[in-house]
Amino acid sequence: MVLDYKVVAIDGPAGAGKSTIAKMVAEKIHYTYIDSGAMYRALTLKVLESKINLEDTDAIIEVSKKVDIDFKDRSIYLDKELVDKQIREERINKNVSTVAAIPEVRKNIVGIQRRIAIGKNVVMDGRDVGTVIFPNAFIKFFITASLVERSRRRCLEIQGTGKHADFEDVKNQIENRDYIDSHREDSPLIQADDAILIDTSGQSIEEGVQEVIKYISLHGGNRNAL
């Protein structure tokens, strides 16, 4: 199926810089930015706030069928409430992979992700945008970086909120997240065959942004952003 709107799909592991790059690219080429991973974080927040046992798969699936998640002005709303900060809490970091690994949950959230994007030119980042959500995306990227570099960035992100971050703990969390994401049965984290690989190790965010925009322009996208 050929889409009548353009989707720039950006996938990659935690801490690779894909979300920051995706936001900046969307702003520069005047596309709508959608963080697909934030939707799983919002659902995880809903599950935790509802005191649902994370082993109760059926209950989590039911929540995913009814949950109200939306994006407005690059912010995410859960049940009409802004939750940008809440979904970045440590309790969400520790549990989102468990919730996101449930196949029926992914099916329900993918439906929401597609509906939000319909009729818009979007930059969407996540872990299965180019392989599952929009396999016919206009252009696809897989953004990665070394485990050490990703751990360093995540530590800086945590410290930026005024909290202490232990490098080894953060590194172990990211390594565990990588394993869960890449080994789940349903839509594992993999690079799409037609995705452009960008390794941001040693790169500044701006360098990563310019590299993505260069490929979009060459692909026939927004040339005015160069």
Sequence and secondary structure as in RCSB ss.txt:
>XXXX:A:sequence
MVLDYKVVAIDGPAGAGKSTIAKMVAEKIHYTYIDSGAMYRALTLKVLESKINLEDTDAIIEVSKKVDIDFKDRS
IYLDKELVDKQIREERINKNVSTVAAIPEVRKNIVGIQRRIAIGKNVVMDGRDVGTVIFPNAFIKFFITASLVER
SRRRCLEIQGTGKHADFEDVKNQIENRDYIDSHREDSPLIQADDAILIDTSGQSIEEGVQEVIKYISLHGGNRNA
L
>XXXX:A:secstr
   SS EEEEE  TTSSHHHHHHHHHHHHT EEEEHHHHHHHHHHHHHHTT  TT HHHHHHHHHH  EEEETTE
EEETTEE TTGGGSHHHHHHHHHHHT HHHHHHHHHHHHHHHTTS EEEEESSIIIII TT SEEEEEE  HHHH
HHHHHHHHHTTT    HHHHHHHHHHHHHHHHH SSS S   TT EEEE TT  HHHHHHHHHHHHHHTTS GGG
 
